Amino acid sequence: MKEIIERIKALRNIRGYSYENMAAGLNISVSAYRKIEKNETNLTVERLFEIAHFLKVPVNQLLDIDGFSTLQQKVKDTEIIYARLSQGNHHPINHSTLHNRILFLEDQVRFILHEIKLIQSKFSD
C-alpha cells in the first residue's frame, strides 16, 4: 500500500496539485485527503478509482500492474503515428494530439524517474 500512496503523491506533485486541489476534486475534506497520503486511513477501491480519474491516469498505473509494458506500448503507438506522419506528410499533423502525447510521455518519464528513486532508496537503506 505504501508504494501506491507514493505513486499518488508523485503524480499529484507532477500535476502540480495541492492537498486542497485533490480534496476538492475528490469531494472530501483536506484532512481526509491528508490521511490518505499519510496512510492513516484505508484506501478503498472506490477511492483509488476516483484518485486515478482525478489524476488522469489508469488505475493500473497506480497499482503498477503492467505499468511499464503499458508505457512501452504507448511509446510504440506514438512512434508509429509519427512515422506515418513523416512519410511524405500524407496525413495532416494534428498538433493538439501530438502535444497531448508529448505531455503524457513527459508525465510517464517523471513517474518512472520517481519509481527509480524509490527503488534506489530501498536498496540504500
Number of C-alpha atoms within 10 A of each C-alpha: 10 10 13 16 18 17 21 21 17 17 22 18 12 16 12 9 14 13 18 15 15 19 18 13 14 16 11 12 14 17 12 14 21 16 14 17 18 13 13 11 12 10 15 10 10 9 13 17 16 16 21 18 14 14 19 12 16 16 18 13 19 21 16 15 12 11 16 13 11 15 17 12 11 15 16 12 13 16 12 12 14 13 12 14 15 13 9 8 10 9 11 8 14 9 9 9 10 14 11 11 16 14 12 17 16 13 16 19 13 15 17 17 12 17 16 12 12 14 11 11 10 9 8 6 5
